[in-house]
Every structure is written in C-alpha cells, then in structure tokens.
C-alpha cells in the first residue's frame, strides 16, 4: 500500500453528518465520527503508522484501478482490473435525515466480481482519537467490535474475520457474480449491535441511497454547459453540510498541507461564516432553497448569540452546532502527510479579528430575503444592533480574509465587505420596513467608500491593493463587482483586473497574493488558490471578457481529480494541495459556471438579433 497516496487520488463518501475519504486503491485513510469535527478513527493520510486505515482490495500489485461516482450520487465505485479478473467495490454511507440526527454512522463496502476470479483481502486497523486512545477487539460471529473510551465500531462481514492483535483481517475469493460485504458502524460505547447485514438488505440500502441523491440533485435548476461538474460540486457541498444544523464545513479533512513538507497545515472541519454566507446565493440560484434557508437560520442564531469574550459581535468560525471554542493544539505524535509537520487540531484563527464577515453575513441575509427567507422582528433587532455596533467598529486593522499570522493591517477587502454590510442592511431596512438608524449606517457606508477609493487604490500599480500600506495585489478583491462596490466595467476595476492578470495569474491559475511581497507570518510557499481562479472567471465574465473567461474556466476544470473534486490549491506540478475536498472551491465553481453561462447566453442572444 502506498504510504501516502496523492491527495487527489481519493473520493468522498458521507452521510450528511460526517464523511470519509476512500483512495483509488480501496483504502479508507480518513474518517472521523460521529461528526465531521469528531476525533478520527482512520487517519493514515496524516500518519501511516499511527493513524489507522480500512483497506479492502484485491491481493497483489498487478491490478489497475479506476474510480468514479455512480451518476448524480455520492456512491463511490472503485474498479479493480487484472489478468485474473475484474472486480467492483461500492462505498457509501446511508444518508442521515436532518429531522432524525443520530450518533450511529455506517460505512458500507461491497465487492463484486464481474469477470474471472479475484481474491480480496481486508485490513481494518482503527486508531481512535487521532491514534491517542487504545482500543480492544472483541470477536463476534459476524465480524468484530472495536471498543475505545466512549465509542464503539462494529465490523460486520459476510466472510471470515481473523484477529491480528487488536485489529481485524479478512480474506475472500469471489467468482463472477459473487458479492461480499463489509459494514462498519460507529456508535456510542454501550450502543446496541446493528442488525446483521445480508446481501439483500445491503442491496436495498444501496438503491435507497442512490434514490436519495438522484432525487435531491434533480431539484437543481441548472441547465447550462457544465451540468456534470456543477452537479458534482452541488453534491459535494451537500456532503460537507451538517444536516442537523445546516452548517457547511470548509473541508472534510484536517492537516493536509498547502506545501508538502511545510507548516501551513490547518484544521478545516468547521463552519466559516464567510464560506457559508457566500454559499447562499449559489444554493438559491440552483434551487436548493431548503439548504440555503437552513444555513440562514444557523447564521441568524449566531448573530443573535453575540457571545464573544473579545467583545466582537460575531466570530469568524464555529463548530457545526454553533459552539465557538476551537482551541488549537498540535498532534505531536503524527508525522503529517508526507512529513508535513505540524498537524494542527482545532484552529487558532477562530480568535482572529476579520471584519469582512459582517459583509458576508448581511449579504447572505439579503440574498435569502429575495426568496422569502427572512428574520422575524427579534432577528431583525439583533441584526440592527450588530450594524449599530459596526458603525463604531469597522475602521480597525484586522487579520483579513486569509487569516494571516503576521499582524493586523488595514485590509482593503475587509473595508469593502464592511461597506457591503451597511449597504445590505440599508436595503433590508427599506424592504422590510423595519426600524433602523439609517442615518448613521448611510454615513458609515459612504465613509468606507471614500476611504477605499482614496487609500485602497495604488497609483503605482494602477489597481486596488491588498492593504493601505503597500502595493500588493490580492485576489479577494475579485468579489468587488459581485457585491456592487464597483461596477464590473468601471475603469478602475478593469485596471485592477489587468494588474491581477500580470501579477497573480499563472497560466490561467490564480494565486491569492504573493507571501514574499506581503509576509503573512508563516514559512514556506503555497500553490495557486482554486477558489481564486473561479472568482477570476466570474470577474472576467462580468467584465465582458468572455473568451478569456471561458478558456480559464475550461482549463481549470481539467485540474479536477478523477471524480470531479478539488482541494484548496493546485501545486507547481499540477498536484492538488491542502484540505480535501474544499467546499469554498466547489461553491465558487458553481457561481462561476452560472455567471459565465448567463453572460454567454446574453452574447449569443445579441448575435442572433
């Protein structure tokens, strides 16, 4: 087994409360339960020897593998091909309904031979609590039970299982048409054993999962040029959303490096106000009103909580249940993916000041209002109190959208989004006929605009820049036209787009900024940011540069992995880097596709006239 397969050599399965990564060689090397942010059970992707894994694959190295999704579902198919035969493995997790959350989570793995004869071997080696908790194994008639403090994992198979210390091994020979099953169910330590799986019952579960996903994706209104990629991105966003609360996590994983061997290794299994807020418009445009509504309610609850010991009205990130405490620690016993140390658990950026989140939050509430998603009177009073507070709080240096650890600055993007907060707040007050201090809000909005136009613009660069004290370009400003701060054809904006093209774009891929020119407090470099590339496509489309926009979009799609997933970054050799898959990247793909489609359709219509 490859100790550390490429990040991109994985598919994602999940049940809408947690998720697992399955490599193209049939290895589950990341799985945390019962929630996305729970301690890991399998984490070999972060430490092959200490992390634990669940392998089910043919014996021998001579087989080749192909991985794909069953169309419009989260059912992962891994095909093994060798001179002796062809086998197919299906991995999926039965979806957990939002109205019936549970601490019982099931990973189903089936193998079937479609040609010849194959011998499959299984290794199930869990390492609970990031490999820090010891466990015991209890053999059972149909498999084994792994027990660790507070948690149990029931392994049930249709083939014999043998003991290897506190781990489980198995082997089965299958001929054409024969099927074998391995089911892992995670539950409380004293939870009852799940029913014994039969091939008929598992087959029924499979088709229920297929029906669930295909019915869900059929809700989508997208009928554009890139429906396969948009549908896959929508399913990925759904997989990364915690159904009981409606909160999306930034990624399924933690600790995967932005530079192999480097220290930029973060825990992304939490909900960023920014990411979730910007997802609302995309979800609404696709027709997923329930998902947009659920997050809007979650966001409204966070605004209402206003419980921050630092005195800020809103935190930048939370756990999926709204808990704000995300203490960061280093898992010193983990070597990290291909030696990328340290592996961080929790996220210290949760304590940062990032003023842009108020703009994204009000942007989300405003977008939701357009389809009837709106706060009641109590909710509006909380929003108004937040904006009243922001009137006296927006003009401060902060750590900015990229969560730099090199000190606070007057970031232009943060100011632009504070402008957005007041602009959308004023719109909502008028639309809802709600009480508001519109005089102060208007004064603050206009003051921000004047400040950004004066101090955020660099004459030497002929562009809006990252912060007021330098001439560094920053791809976050690609959102300026979307929120309406500048018109997409504004001469200053077009000049900024040209400057970004000269300094941040490398063969159609976009860096978020240059860390060498604007030190962020971390050692090492990073790849191009996939999110920023899709934001660049959107900005090009809005500016009418359709040929370049389409070329960039089509080229970026070629960097998706074999099942259509993106991590956070693309490395210098075209490899995917960072936590995987990243929700913000897939969100920006959807928005870029929608914006570009609409612009191309308008251009086609003009040509036909």
Helices and strands as residue ranges (DSSP letters): E 10-14, E 19-23, E 27-32, E 40-42, E 53-58, E 64-69, E 76-82, E 85-92, G 98-100, E 105-116, E 118-125, H 128-131, E 136-140, E 143-148, E 151-157, E 161-164, E 167-174, E 179-188, H 199-217, H 227-239, E 241-242, E 247-248, E 271-272, H 273-286, H 289-305, E 317-318, E 329-330, G 337-339, E 344-345, G 348-351, H 356-369, H 377-391, H 412-432, H 438-455, E 457-458, E 463-464, G 475-479, H 480-483, H 491-503, E 505-506, E 509-510, E 528-529, H 530-542, H 546-557, E 567-570, E 576-580, H 583-608
